Amino acid sequence: MRSRECKVAAHDDDRLDTPRTSTKRRLIALAALFLIAWLVLYPDPRPLFSSVSRMFYPPIDPAAVTELAATLPDDAAAIEIFSQEYVPYRTAWELYGLPWYYPTVGEVVAKKGGDCQAEALLSASILEAKGMPYTLRYSFEHVWVDYPGKGVTAMEDPAVAFVSDEGQGWLAGLPKRFPVRDIVANRIGYHWDPMPWARKLILLLGAVAALLASERPWRLEFVTNGRKKWDTWRGSGPTRPGEDAAHGTTVEATKALWHLHTQ
């Protein structure tokens, strides 16, 4: 029975690292990092696809909150306070094991918790059930329901909204204010801080591995029955002994982009 072993080794021979192969290597490393992040954050991609769809088409569902709406006064401020109490803040990591998820109204009612999206969705559905006017607004750090007479705060300010939905479609545009520091701090606190440490570790190790792979050529050796069968340098594709490698140099001169060892 044959035993096989694979070894990876870095190499510092600059003759193997042309601008073309260097760019190709970085693109491959970037693609690998993206794939690692995707598998770590969304091993099942369906929640991400459904969340993106719901972001553009908010699943406001007045039928799901009919009983709740019947117990509340026709007062938008009172409805907002009720939603805040009914939906205590919990991140998507806590509730769904995901960095970001846009729930349905039914999920919000069942979980009785969520983020600003969940709270805004519940408020909008109750207002819709009562036939009261409202505007669903999005900024880069917050989602909220606006209504006639609502006050303006630092986070709930139409000047920072880039999307508004009054139930008749989206009106997209650049916000008048763009608080970069607040946005970055909010995103880190929501997506990164509550992330399980094991997933953080995998992401960090993947990023380090991709960075190292993008900056240094590496060699892949295959060993069969304790004997090296062939090895390849990460460069511009396989070249056999005696053939010209990158820049017209021979395989022997470039330490073999592709070298076969016979048994």
Secondary structure, 3 states (H helix, E strand, C coil): CCCEEEEEEECCCHHHCCHHHHHHHHHHHHHHHHHHHHHHHCCCCHHHHHHHHHHHCCCCCHHHHHHHHHCCCCCHHHHHHHHHHHCCECCHHHHHCCCCCCCCHHHHHHHCCECHHHHHHHHHHHHHHCCCCCEEEECCCCEEEECCCCCCCCCCCHHHCCEEECCCCEEECCCCCCCHHHHHHHHHHHHHCCCCHHHHHHHHHHHHHHHHHHHCCEEEEEEECCEEEEEEECCCCCCCCCCECHHHCECCCCCCCEEECCC
